[in-house]
Amino acid sequence: MLGFVVFSVIVRMALKRFRDVPDGFQNVVEALVEAFDAFVETTAGPKLNMLGNWYFMIFSFILVSNIAGIFGLRSPTADWSMTFACALSTFAAIQIIGWKFRGFGYIKSFFEPNPLLFPLNIIGELSRPVSLSFRLFGNVLSGTIIVSLIYSVAPLYLQLGVPAALNVYFDLVTGAIQTYIFCVLSLSFIGAATVDNHASDSAELPVEIYPAENE
């Protein structure tokens, strides 16, 4: 978090608000933010583009946490409490966005298609943060354990070979993939909360005009 704060201060100092054509470091930062805004719009829909900054922060935080093992640190996401906290933020966003866009219609969706399914719908909703957190936690922890076991049995002069390559794979490649999956699933769940699957579109259907019988 300290690293993110320092980076934010550097970016803020580098902003050139009064220049028509920004260049250099500001271009790079703006390109990253705009790319993530487009990613959010593609995944969750254009009406949720206000989540771009929020999920850019979450993506960056989880990615840095996942790849911490490359620098000899224990990945924070190898602890379930951390991944569950991230998943809870998604769960809260689902409820807030669902209520914002659908109001009581979102509450009503838990009783559809049959009120008897209300308990199952609630269980399904509560299972989302659990599944999100365990997916990220399990993949990161398993990579951490595998790499630690290999380093413990490999002689010191061989640790720059296969163990180091596996370390890069599990921490960097798998970490980036799991970060992407977490954000895609989170945004998909949030985007689905804004959609009323039972809304009637009959009023928007074109009316077919039949020719008169005399004709």
N, C-alpha and C positions, 0 to 999 in steps of 0.2 A: 504493500500500500504506500509506503514511503517513496518507493520508486515511481509509482503512478503520480503521486503529488508533485515530485520534482519534475517529472516529464510534463505535467500540466502547466507548471510555472514556466518552464522553458518555452512551451508552445505559446503560452499567453504573451510572453515577452517578445516572441518572434513575429506575432501577428502585425500585419501592416494594414491597418484599417483604412488609411488615407491614400493608399496606392491603388490605382485602377487595375494594374496587372501584377498580382503577387508572384513571387518567384521563389526558387530554392526550397528550403525546408517547409515553408508554408504550403507550397504546392503539394508536397508529399503528404502532409497531414490532411489537407483538404481532400485530396484524392482518396485517402483511406476512409475518411468519414463519408464521403459521397458514395463510395463503393458499398459501404455497409448500409447506408440508407436504401440503396437500390436492392441490396440483398433482403432487407426487411420487407420492402414493398413486394418483392417477388414471392417471398415465403408466406407472409401474413396478409398481404393486400395493401393497396395504396392508402386506405383510410387509417392504417396503423403506422404510418411512416414516422409519427412522433416518438415511436419506441426505438428509433435508430440509434440515438445517442446512448440510451439506457443499455441496449444489448451490445453496442460497441464496447462499453465498459465491461459488461459481463463476459463477453467473448475474450477480451484482452486479459481480464483477471484470471479466468479459468485456464487460458492457454499458458500464461506465465506460471501458474501454479502447477500445471501438468508437466512442463518442461524443466521444473526446478531441479530434477534429478541429474540433469546434465552438468549442473554446477556443484554437484556433491551434496545437495540439500534434499531433505525429505519433501516430497510433493504434498502440499496442504490438502489436495484433493484425494490423497490416499487415506484420509480420515473421513468416515461417513458423516460426521457432524458438519464438516465443511460442505460436502456435496448436498446434504439435506438442506442446509441453509440456502444454498443457491436454488435448489428445487422449490423451496418454500416461496422464494421471490416470484418464481413462475406461477405457482399456485395462486398467490395473492393477485398477480396481474390478470390471470384468467378470470377470477371472480369480479375484479374491479372493471375490467374492460367489458365483460359480458353484461354486467349491470348497466354500464354507461351506454352501450349501444342497443340493448334490448329491454332494459328495465325489468318489469315483472314478467315479460316474456321469457327471460333467462331463467327465472325461478320456476316458471311453468314448465320449462323443458325437462326438469327433473321428474315430472309426473307423466311424461310422454314415453311411448305411445299409450301406456296404460298406467293409471295411478298405482297399481299393485307393484309396478317395477321401480317405484321410488327408492326403496332401500338399495336395490342393485345399482341404480344410477348414482346414488350417493357414494356407494363403495367404489364404483368405477372412477368417480371424480377424486376421491381421496387417494386412490391408488396411483394417480399420476405423479405426485411429488415423490412417492416411494420408489416407483419404477425409474424415474429420471435420476434420482440420487444413487440408487444401487447400480444402475448401468455405468455411470461415470466412476463411482467409487470402486466397483469390481474390476473394471478394466485397468484403472491406474494402479490399484493395489496389487493386482496380479503381476503387472509388469515390474513393479518395484520388488516384489518377492523373487521373481525369476532372476532379475539382474543381480540381486543381493546374493542369491544362492550360487550363481555362476562365478561371481567375483570371489566368493568364499572358498571355492574349490580350485580355482585357476591359480597357477603360480604367478608370482609378481611379474616375471618377465613376459608372460603371455597375456596380461590383462589389457594391453594396448591393442590386441587383435580382436578375436571374436567377442569377448565380454564388452569391450568398448563399442563395437559395432551394434551389439544388441542393446546396449545402453542408449545409443542414439536412436535406434528404431523404436523401442518401447517408450522412451521419454519424448522424443521429438515427433516422430511420425504418428504413433498411436495417440500421443497427447493431442496433436492437432486434429486428428480425425474425430476423437471423442469430444473435443470442444465444438467442432462443427455440428456433430450429431446432437449434442445437448441443445445448442441454440436453434437448430432447425426444428427439433421436436417441440421446444418451448414455444417458438413463434407459431408453429402449426396449431398447437393447442389453443393459443390465444386467438389466432385468427378464426378457428372453428367456433369459439365462444361468441363471435359477433354475427354468426350466420344463423338465420332461422330456417331450418330445413323443412318446416311445416307451413311456411308462409304460402298463402294462396296467390298464384300469379294469374288467376283466371281473368282479372280485370285488364291485364296487359296483353292477353292473347288476341291475335287478330281475329276479327269477325268475318267468317266466310259468307260471301254474298252469293246466293243461288239465283239463277235466272228465273224470271217469272214464268209461270206455266204457259201463258199465252205465247211466250216467245220460244 
